[in-house]
Amino acid sequence: MENTFRAKLISGLEKCFLDEKIEDKFALDHDTMLKNERYTFQVAYTEDAPAWARSISYVKIESPIADYVHVSCVEPIPVRFPVYKDQPAEAYDNYLRTTPGLYPDLLRPYEEHGFLNYLSKELNSIWVEIDPKGNVPAGTYPVTVVFTAPDGVERTRLTFSIEILNASLPEQKTLVTEWFHTDCLSVYYHAPVFTEEYWRIVDNFMANASKNGINLILTPTFTPPLDTEIGGERPTVQLVDVTVKDGKYSFEFSKLGRWVALANKNGIENFEIAHFFTQWGATSAPKVMATVYNADGTSEYKRIFGWDTPATGEAYSTFLRQFVTELLAYMKALGKDHNCYFHISDEPNDKQLESYLAAKEIIKDLLKDYTIMDALSHYEFYESGALETPIPSNNSIEPFIANNVPNLWTYYCCGQFKDVSNRFFAMPSDRNRVIGIQFYKYNIVGFLQWGYNFYFNCHSIYPIDPYQISDGDYFTPAGDCYSVYPAANGTAYDSLRICTFFDALQDQRAMQLAESLCGREAVMNAIEGDLPEDQKITFARYPHGIAFIHETRAKINALIASKI
C-alpha cells in the first residue's frame, strides 16, 4: 500500500493550523543549545489519504540522549474571540489570523494516549522537547523521530541534530509572576479549599509554574481582590486565619507557612502578597474572613471586611496595620520577609491618585524597607511620587524608559494587542518570544501577567472550561486568561504559549551570559547591529518573523562558543 504520510522538521515557533500546508512551514533540522536549557522543535505531519480518512500513527525517539527527550501532541483549542473587532486594519498587522476557529495551543503528553489520531488532509504537529538538565556532555547528538503505522511498518524517520555547547545558562534573575488563582483550581477540581487534595493540586501547579520560569507567586494572605464584581465575592482562599475576640484581632499563620514551604520545595522563593485594597482605585477593603467570638462565648466564621468597608476607614486601617506588622514578623522569622513584594491596588489610573495615596498612607511607614509595586501605565502617576516601583504595560513603557526609571518592570494583558509582544492564540509565536530580547536590551528586572490559570468568566461570577472557552466567556481575546490547562489527574498541561515565553526567558539569560563573556556592546551588536537606525528594537518595534529569532539566538550562542 502506498505510504501517503508526510512529515517535516520545523521550528518550535511555528503554529500548525489544520487547514495549512506542510510546505509553508519554517524548516529547521539542526541548532545549538546550552547544557541546562530546554530546547524545542516540532515535527509537522499530514496524511494524503482520501478525504475524511481517519489515521493512526505511533511515534518513538531514537537518540543517544533519548532519556532527555519528551514528546507532546499539539492539540487545537476552540477560539471564538481571537481579536478585538473594532480596531483599524493596522492593529492586525502581526497576527496569524483574526477569525474564529481551532487554534493550536494545548501540549498533551504523547504517552497519555500513546498514539497520534488525526484526519487526512489536515496539518498537525508534535512538540519535541530536549531537556538535558546539565547531565549531557557537550557535543552534537542526533534526535531521530520515527513514525510507524499500526501494523508496525515504518512510515518515515527524520533526524534533528542538536549541538550542546559546553556552557550553562546563569540563574534566572528576572522576577516573573503570572497570577496563580487557587480558587479556580478548587472550583475546577471540586477540591474544597485546604483539603489535602487541594494542597496536592496546588503543589502540582506550583511545580509547573516554577518549571516555566515563574519565580514570584501570588500569595493569598487574604482572598485577592482581583477581577471581582463590585459587591461580589470570589471563593475564600485566605491563608491567614483571623480571630476577633473582645474587639481584638489575632492572626494564625500555619497555612501561610505550608504555602511558603510548598513554594520553596518547588523552587519558588519569592512571594507576591495579595493586594491590600480593591482593584481600580483602592476604594474598599478586600474580603477578610474571621472567626468572631460573641459575648456569650459562641463563635461564627464570617466576613468582617469587604466591598462595604471604606478603604481608609478607621476599622480597616487599624486591622491592616496590625496585620502587616505581624505578617512581617512571621515572614522575617522564616527568613523570607525581603522575599515579599507588596501591592496597594491593581491598575490605578491618574484619576485615582488621591484614593491610592490615601490607602498607601496607612501602611507605607511599615513597608518603607520593602518593595511596593503595582501595575501602572500613567507616567504622571509615577512622577508624582505615589509609587517607587511601577509596573507599566509594555505599550506604555516608553516614558519610563526615556526617564531612566530604575529597576523597571513591565506587564501585558488584554489591552496590549497592537504592535507589542503578547501571547494571544492569534499571534505568531515569535511575537511572544521577542520579549526576551526586549527584556535584555532594557534591563527589565520583573514581569507580571495576570492569568496563569484564570478559569472564571469576567468578574469571577462563574467558572469556565478552558478546553472549550479560551476567552473567559468573551472577557478577553483568547490566550489572555490562562497559560496552562488543568489535567484530569490534578497536574498542569503546558500550552505552546507558556513554553515559548520560557524560551524568551532563556534567551535573556543566554544574552546575560554572553555579556559576561564578551561585553554588552558585542551582545547588542549581535542583536541589532544589522538593523537600520530607525528599526532598532523597542517594545513596539522589532523584526517580525521566525528567522529573526533563530538568527539572533544563533549569534548569541556563537559569542558564547567563542569564549569557551
N, C-alpha and C positions, 0 to 999 in steps of 0.2 A: 504494500500500500504506500502511496506517495506520502512523503513527510511534508506536511503543509505548515509546520511550526517554524516560526522565525523569532530570533531573539537578538538583542543588541546591547552591548555595554554602553551605558550613558552616565552622565553626571548626576550626582545626588541633588543637584539644583534644578533638575527638570521636574515638571509635573506632567504626568501622563493621563490625559483625559481619554475616555472610552472611544470618542469619535475622532481621535487624531491618528496620524500616520507615523509609523516607526521610523521612516526615513527622515523625518523632520527633527528628530531628537539629537541633542548635542552628544556626539560620540566621545567616549573617554575610556581608554584601555590601560592607562598607567598614570602613576602620580607618586608624590613623596609625602611622608608624614613624619612626625616626631614620635619618640618611643612611648610616650604616655598620653597621646591624644587619641580621640576616636576619629576614624575616617570612614566616610560612607560613599559608596557608589550605588547605582541602580542597574538592573537588567530589565529593559523593556522587552515585552514579548507579545506576540499575536499569533493567531491561527488563521490560515487562509482556507479553511474548510468551508463547505457550503453554509450559506447564511443560516443563522439560528442554531447551528450545531453546538451542543454543549461539550466541552472538552475537560479533561483532567490531565495534569502533569505532576510529576514529582521532581523535587529539587534536592541535590546534595552538593556539598562543598568538598573539593579535593585540594588540599594545600598542606604544606609543612606547618602552617600556623592555623590549621582548621579549628583548633580549640579556642581560638580568639576571634572567630568569625561567627556572626549571628545573622540570620535571615528573617526578615519580616515581609508580610504581604502588604502592599499599599492598597488600601481599600477606599472607594469613593463614598462620600457623605452627601446627603441631600442639602442643597443650598437654595433657599427661596429668596434671600435678601443679600445678594453679593455686594452691591454698592448702593450708595445714595442715588436716588433718581433725579434729583433736582439740580444737578451740577452742570456747569458748562462742559463742553466736549473735552477741553484740555485737561480737566480733572482726571480723566480716564486714560491718559497717555501711557501710563506704566502699569497697566493691568493685563492679565491674560485674557479675560473675557468679563462681560458685565451682565450676563443673562443667567437666570435660574438654571439649575441643572445638578448633575452629580460631579463633585469636585474631589480629586484625590487628597487624602489627608491622614486617615487612620493607619497606624502601623500595627498590624496584628501579627504577633509572633507566628512564624510559619509552623512551628511544632504544635501549635494549638489544634490545627486541623490535619497537618501532615501532608497536605497536597494543595495544588492550585486548582481552582474550579472557575471556569470562565466560558464566555461565548466567543465563537469565531467572529472575525471581522472587527473585534474590539481590541483596543490597546490597553494593556495592563503593565505593571512593573513590580519587581521585588526590590527590597531595600536591603543592601548587604553592608553590614557594619563590621569594621575591623577595629578591635579594641585590645591592643597588646598589653595594656596595663603596666608598661615598663618592663615586662618579663621576656621580651623577644630581642635577641641581639640585633644590632644594626646589620642591614643587608637588604637584598632585593628578594622578594618572595612572590611566587605565583599563587593566585587565588582563582581556582577553576570552578565555575558554576556549571553543573551538569543537569540537564533536563531529561527526564525519561518518561515514556508513556506508561500507562497502567500495566502493560504486559512486560515491562522491563526493558523494552527496546529504547536505546538512547536516541533522543531527538536532536540534541545539539549540545555542544560544550563551548564555553567561552572563558578565556583566561585573562584576568586582570593582573597587572604587575604592580606591586606596591613596594617602594623603596623606603625602608625605615632608617631615618638618619640617626646618627649617634649623638642625639641631643634630646633634652626633655623640656617641655613647657614649664615655665615658672608657675608658682601657685597663683590662682586667680585672686587679683587684688580688688577688682571692681565688685562693689556690693550690688547684688541683684535680688530684687523681690518681685515675685508675681503673687498677688494676694491669694492666700491659702484659706479657703472657705470651708471650715469643718462642718458647719450646719448643712451645707449642700451634701457632704458625704453622709452625714447622719440620715438625712431625708432619703437620699437615693438608695442607700443600702438598708433602710429600715432598721438602723442600728442606733438605739437610744443613746443619747449623749452620755459619755463617761462610763458606759459599759465596757467590758473587756473587748467585745467585738469592735466597738467604736475605736478604742485605742489601737487595736490591731490594724484597722484600716488607715487611721491617721499615720501610724508608723510606716505602712507601705507607701502612702502618698508622699510622706516626707522623704523617703528613700529615693523615690523617683525625682522629686524636686531637686534634691541635692545632686543627683547624677546629672541633671541638666543645668547645673550652674547656679541654682537658687541657693544663696548662702545667707540670706536675711529673711526671716519668716514672720509673717503677720501673726501676732500672738494675742489671742482674745482674752486679755485680762478681764475685760467686760465684753459683751457681745458687740462686735464692731458696728458703729452707726453708719453703715455704708450701704448705698443702693437700697434704701428702705423707704417705703411710702410714708409720707408725713402722717403721723398718728398711728402707723402700723408697727409691727414688730417682726424681727427675724427670730428663728428658733434660738433659744438660750444656749450659748456655748461658753459661758463665763467661767474662767479658770480660777478666779479668786472667790472664795466663799466669804460672804459678808454676814455679820450678825449685828443686830440692833437690839440693845438691852438697856433699859433705863435711859433712853435717848443717846446712848453712846455706841460708837462703831468699833467693831473688832474685825480683823481680817485673818484668814487662814489660807496658806499658800501651797498646800501639798499638791494640788492638781497642777499648779504652775510649775512646781518642782519636777513633776513627772514629765510635763511638756518639755522643759529645758533638757532633762536627761535624754528624752527620746530624740530631740533635735540633735543634741551633741553626739548621740550614738550614730546618727545618720550623717555626721559631718557638717551640720549647720551650727555655727557658733554665735550667730547674731540674731537679735530679737527686735522686731518692729512692734512696739507696744500699740495696741489698738487706740484709735483716736479718742481723745478726751471729750470731744464735743461733736455735735451732729454735722453732717456734710453740708456744703454750700452755704456757709455763713456763720457757723458756730452759734446758732440761736438757742439750742437746747442741750440738755444733758443726754448722754447715751442711756440705753436701758440698763439699769442696775437692779439685779435681784438680790434679796436678802432674807435671812431668817429673822423675823421680827417677833420679839417676846412681848406679850401683853402683860398688863398689870396683874392678872390672875395666874401668871406662870405658863399659860398656854402660848404656843407659837404658831406662826404661819409663814410659809415661803411666798413672798410676793414681790412685785416690782415697787421699788422705792423712788426711782428717778426714771425719767423718760422724756418724751416729746412735750409733756405738760410741765416740765421743770425748766425754768429760765436758766440759761447757761451761767449767768453771773449772779444768780440769786444767792442769798446767804446760805441756804441749806446745802446746795450742791457745792458751793465754794468751800465750806467747812469740811464736808466729806472728802472732796478731791484733794485738798492739802494733806489731810491725814493719810489718805490712801497713797499718794505719791511718796510721802515720807517713808511709809512702811514698805512700799514696793522697792524703793531704792535700797533700803536697809537689807531686805531679803535678797535682792539680786547681788548686792555687794558681798553678802556672806557667801554666796555661791561663786564669787569672783567674776560675775557677769554684768555688773552694773554699767561698765563702759562698753559693753556689747549691746546695750539697749539704745534704740532710736525712737524718738517720741514724735507724736503728731498732736496738733491742736484740732484742725478741721480740714477736711479734704476739699480742694479746689475752690478756695475763696477767690472772689474777684475784687476789682478795685472799689466797687460799691459797698463791699462788706468789710472794709478795712477797720472801721470803728468797732464792729462786733467781734472781729477776730482779735484785735488788740486787747479788748476788754476781757475776753476769755483767756488769752495768753497771760495777762497780768496776774491772774490768780495763782499761777504756779511757776512763773518764769524765774523767780529767785531760787526755787527748789531745784530747777533744772539748768542753772547757769553754767554748770560744768559738763553738760551733756548736749547731744545733738537733738535739736528740734527741727523737723523738716516737714514740708507739705508740698503737694502738687500745686503749682502756682505759675501762671503763664503771663501775668501782668508785671512787666519790669518795674513800673512805678510803685507797685505794691512792695516789691523787694527794696527799692530805692528809699522808701520811707523808713526803713529800718525795722519793719514789722517782723522780718524773718531772716535769720542768718544763713540758713541752708534751704534755698528754694529748689524746687524740682520743676523746672519749666518743661512744657511739652517740646518735642523735637521740631515742631513747626513754629515755636515761639522763642526758641533758644538764642537766636542771633543777637539781640540786645544784651543778653547776659554774657555771651562770648565777647562781644565788642567792648564791654566794660570790665572785662577780666575778672568776672565773679569767681572767687576761689572755690575749690572743692565742688565743682559743678556736677550736678545730677541731671538726668532728663527722664522723660516718660513718654509713652504714647498710649492712646486708647482709640475710641471710635472717631474722634474728631480729627485725627491725623491721617486723612485719606488722600491728600493731594501732595504729590512730589516726594514727601519724606518716606523714610523706611517705616514699615509696619508689617503685620503678619496676617492680613485678611486672606481667606481662602483664594480670593480672586486675584491676588497679587503674585507676581513671579517670585520664586524663592531667592533670587539674587537681590531683590529689593529688601527682603528680610535680612539677608546675611550682610549686606554692605554696612550695617550699623557698627559692626566690629571695627572696620576701618575708621569710621567717624569717631567712635569711642577713643581710638588710639590718637588720632590727629588732635582732638580737642581735650585730651586728658580727662575724660569723663570718669568720675570716681564712683558713680552709682546709677542704677537704672531701676525704674518702677513700672510695673504693668499691673492692672487691677484684676486680671482674670486668669489665674492658674486653673481654677476648677469651679467657675460660677455656673451652677446648673439650675438657676432660678430664672424667672422672667424679670422684666423691668420692675424695679422697686420690690423685688423678692416677695411677690404676692402668692406665686405658686411655682412648683418645680417643673422642670422640663427634662426631656430625654435628649441628651447631647448627640445621640446617634441619629436622631430624627430631626431635631431642632437645633440648628447651628448658629442661630441669631438671637437667642434669648427670647424667642417668640416676637420677632420684629422689633427687638430692643436695639440691636447694633448690627452692622454688616457682619456676615458670618466670619468667625475667626477671632473676634474681639473678646468673647466671654470666657473662653477656656482654651487651654493648650494641651490638655491630656483628657483621656477618656476613661471612665470607670469600668474596669474589667469585672466579670462576674465573680471572680474569686477575691475581690477586695483590693486588688492591686491596680496600678495605673498603666494604661497603654499610652505610649508616646504618640504624638502627632508628628507628621512631617515638619510642621512649623516649629515645634519646640526643639527638635533636633537641629534644624537649620539655624535657629537662634544660638544654640550652644556652639555650633561651628563658628558663628561670629565671635563669641567669647574666646574661642580657641585662637582665632585669627589675631585678636587683640593681644593675647598672651604671647603668640609667636612673634609679633612685632615688638613687644617689650623685650623678649629675649634677644632679637636681632639688634635692638638699640643698645643693649648692654654689651654686645659683642662688637658692633660696628659704628655706633653713634646714631643719634636721631636723624641727622641730615641724610645719612645713607638710606635709612628706612623711608623717610618722606620722599626721597628721590625715587625709590623703588615703587612707591605707591602712586605718585602723581608727576614724576619727572617728565613723562612723555605727554602730559596733558597741556593744552594751551592755557595761558594765564586765566582766561575768562571761563575755563572749565575746571579749575581747581576745586577740590572736593569741599562741599559744605554739607549741612544736613539736608538741604533741599535740592542740591545739585551733585550729581555723581554719574559716571558712565553706567548706562543700563546694559544688561545682558550677562549671560553666564560666563562668557570668555574673560571679561574684566576681572571677575572674582578669582578664577583659576590662574590667570596670568599674574595677578598681584601676589597671590599666595605663593606661587612658584618662585617669584623674585625674592620674597621674604625667606623662603626655605633655602634658596641659593646663597643668600647672605649668611645665614646660619651655617650652612655646609662649608662655606669658605673659611670659617674660623674654628672648625672642629677637626 
